[in-house]
């Protein structure tokens, strides 16, 4: 149950507005396939050095569905503790198969002192009434700002209506359609809803031109995105475009090889001891992620190394 003290503490913890580069953190595993909490904390300190504006965990790219409840709670606690005293805001993922479970994660995120929470809809759920009830339950469980991660066929009008019904729903990670046009549509019909995107930030430049609130890419080269964002905000658009181009060099490999490649970049940068994945659905990509793929990524990273911060 929310109390006046909880509401006040959350209001103090939350920054006035969340904007910029908010990488989705990868989940490190040990050789024995246990959650590697020290490496997870190290990733937070690394992200702070890259200059990103926030961090998000655990979402799809974090292999959240392969984590137990105990692992998720331990990871959430580790991330909040490691981020304390650093610049990036902490956004914790609370999605779950049921509204009740998601609400429990939302309450845990509030107790831990996160800045905001984010949730996908329940997997494969297409009924808009049940999706509405799910997000309302999360909004009632926590006073923290809520990101809706939109997927599937959720329309701009539906999401805007949902934001009017749920006071805490003020942010969106939009992956449900042509995001460029939807950024413009949201700014017109729901200007109070801050629209972030994903897709590795591969079209970040146009998104910034359209007034995006930010993006949620992979963490391994967040410094390239952060530089692009800050230069654009300063009006130095040509330089911002150059940093977007540098990021694209690596984005192509991330899209080809998925999570193993994202983790491999963190390994090359001294953050993760390995690039182990746990999700069974990623097995095919992992099996194909051979020495040639790793060589190409290492050489691409070398090419942009002069422009990295950490």
Buried (B, 14 or more C-beta within 10 A) or exposed (E): EEEEEBEEBBEEBBEEEBBBBBBBBBBBBBEEEEBBBEBBBBBBEBBBBBBBBBBBBBBBBBBBBBBEEEBBBBBBBBBBBBBEEBEBBBBBBBBBEEBEBBBBBBBBBBBBBBBBBBBBBBEEEEEBEEBBEBBBBBBBBBBBBBBBBBBEEBBBEBBBBBBEEBEBBBBBBBBBBEBBEBBBBBBEEBEEBBBBBBBBBBBBBEBBBBEBBBBBBBBBBBBBBBBBBBBBEEEBBEBBBBBBEBBBBBBBBBEBBBBBBBBBBBBBBEBBBBBBBBBEEBEEBBEEBEEEBBEBBEEBBEEBEEBBEB
